[in-house]
Amino acid sequence: MDLEYSPEYQRFRDEVRAFLADEVERIPKRGLSETERPGPAEIAWQRTLIDRGYASRTIPRVYGGHGGEADPLKSAIVSEEFAAAKAPSGFGGSGASMLAPTLLEHGSEEQKRRYIPPALTGEEVWCQGYSEPGSGSDLASLQTAAVEDGDDFVVNGQKIWTSAAHLAHMMFALVRTEPDAPKHEGISYLLIPMDAAGLEVRPLTTMTGEALFNEVFFTDVRVPRSNVVGARGEGWRIGNTTLRHERNMLGSASYTEALMTRLQRLLDSETSDGIPAMGRPVFRDRFVKLQARAWTMKYHAMRLLTCTLRGESPGVAGLVVKLQGCQLNHDIAALAIDAMGELGPLYYGSRYERSHGAWQREHMLSLGLIIGGGTAQIQKNIIAERGLGMPREPKPAAPAGGV
Ligand SMILES: Cc1cc2nc3c(=O)[nH]c(=O)nc-3n(C[C@H](O)[C@H](O)[C@H](O)COP(=O)(O)OP(=O)(O)OC[C@H]3O[C@@H](n4cnc5c(N)ncnc54)[C@H](O)[C@@H]3O)c2cc1C
């Protein structure tokens, strides 16, 4: 097996590295922020990345993308080099990575032209309105209702855990339009302006101490019928396209590799009684075990890349990336915190905290990502049933005489 890149791709890697070195002053200091919308500097950076084909590479020019050929190896190189340089590569957020590919597949021409270009640059921020208080893993049981009235739908109900709703201009949402249809067939995919009358966003504080997600309430919110994506009642199929793109986004071997490099630096520099943490067998043993998992993830990513290059679908093997990646990031951050000893639990502005609390934040956020986008347990069920051919989970029996 030859794991080396060909000279053409090596040249491309050199070009990306040189770009990051030349632009080092312009690289935005913060990544996609959960507290602020992208500003002019971030939007300009994103435009540069699109122009050079480092972001939105295959999205046609007419919709604001780079308009290039798909080249999974180049995409992998960009992702590795940006992660290594800690340079943010995506200010478009869920609009660019989830909504845009969904609209390309299912949207009308008008929807593509109107919504994709500002979603790619981050000028228009999107949020995802799927989960409801009673509908998370069993998403198809969602109850938020959209009833047709003239040229509009009138939406009533509630969404929950909506990341970035407090920043968003628009929401892509799943709503029930056919209450009498079987649950998977009664759902539509609706684009909802967040400034619509009757829509209220209430923040929810996470364990990081920040209000990163929200509850969203709809009271007689009017949304034009033309904002339905695809056919009415087809939302389940379309919503699953978005979920596929979300899972591809969560978990990345390059990100984890970069995290391991930072962990190694920390273990070499953090000392107690004059001995670096890496010199202590307990920490070194944990580090080596994590290294083995990170390398396994890297080779798994290469296997998926090979599938893509051969035009084959990796099937459920793709789900392993999110499942393993988020758990591994969480475990890497746990070792970093332990290695800091009594400084480990410090957070939020303590003058003794290391790396501005980045490890503590990684530890808490990665725990959230093990749940978000479909929990680890649900991913394991899918991999077991659809990938390994194991028997389906028994469904709980309906209560006697009940629904
Ligand atoms: C950081 C974060 C960001 C999020 N952002 C968004 C967002 O932007 N938009 C949005 O719509 N949602 C968002 N979510 C919500 C997320 O999609 C849901 O939390 C997730 O789907 C789980 O649903 P639930 O919380 O209702 O848990 P439940 O579905 O009630 O599950 C509770 C527990 O039971 C387990 N469980 C459930 N069913 C099964 C089963 N069949 N077999 C085995 N175990 C099972 C689950 O794994 C879990 O451990 C976010 C969540 C997090 C944590």
The ligand as a Gaussian input file, in Angstrom:
#p B3LYP/6-31G(d) Opt

LIG

0 1
 C      -24.330000      20.400000      21.248000
 C      -25.660000      20.062000      20.632000
 C      -26.119000      20.798000      19.559000
 C      -27.359000      20.506000      18.987000
 N      -27.795000      21.284000      17.960000
 C      -29.007000      21.023000      17.408000
 C      -29.511000      21.858000      16.369000
 O      -28.878000      22.826000      15.948000
 N      -30.729000      21.580000      15.854000
 C      -31.474000      20.527000      16.284000
 O      -32.545000      20.313000      15.735000
 N      -31.035000      19.717000      17.291000
 C      -29.824000      19.944000      17.862000
 N      -29.364000      19.158000      18.895000
 C      -30.241000      18.118000      19.411000
 C      -29.766000      16.685000      19.103000
 O      -29.973000      16.390000      17.735000
 C      -30.536000      15.756000      20.046000
 O      -30.102000      16.042000      21.354000
 C      -30.263000      14.291000      19.741000
 O      -30.818000      13.928000      18.509000
 C      -30.845000      13.381000      20.842000
 O      -32.180000      13.685000      21.107000
 P      -32.693000      13.957000      22.609000
 O      -31.802000      14.985000      23.216000
 O      -34.149000      14.249000      22.526000
 O      -32.424000      12.609000      23.368000
 P      -33.341000      11.310000      23.342000
 O      -33.667000      10.948000      21.942000
 O      -34.463000      11.491000      24.303000
 O      -32.325000      10.212000      23.915000
 C      -31.997000      10.127000      25.306000
 C      -30.998000       8.983000      25.471000
 O      -31.616000       7.731000      25.059000
 C      -30.816000       7.108000      24.047000
 N      -31.691000       6.454000      23.049000
 C      -32.792000       6.983000      22.448000
 N      -33.326000       6.084000      21.580000
 C      -32.521000       4.989000      21.623000
 C      -32.519000       3.731000      20.951000
 N      -33.454000       3.410000      20.039000
 N      -31.523000       2.847000      21.237000
 C      -30.545000       3.130000      22.155000
 N      -30.511000       4.312000      22.840000
 C      -31.465000       5.229000      22.573000
 C      -30.028000       8.247000      23.403000
 O      -28.840000       7.750000      22.796000
 C      -29.753000       9.144000      24.592000
 O      -28.631000       8.679000      25.309000
 C      -28.143000      19.437000      19.499000
 C      -27.674000      18.683000      20.584000
 C      -26.447000      18.989000      21.155000
 C      -25.998000      18.181000      22.335000

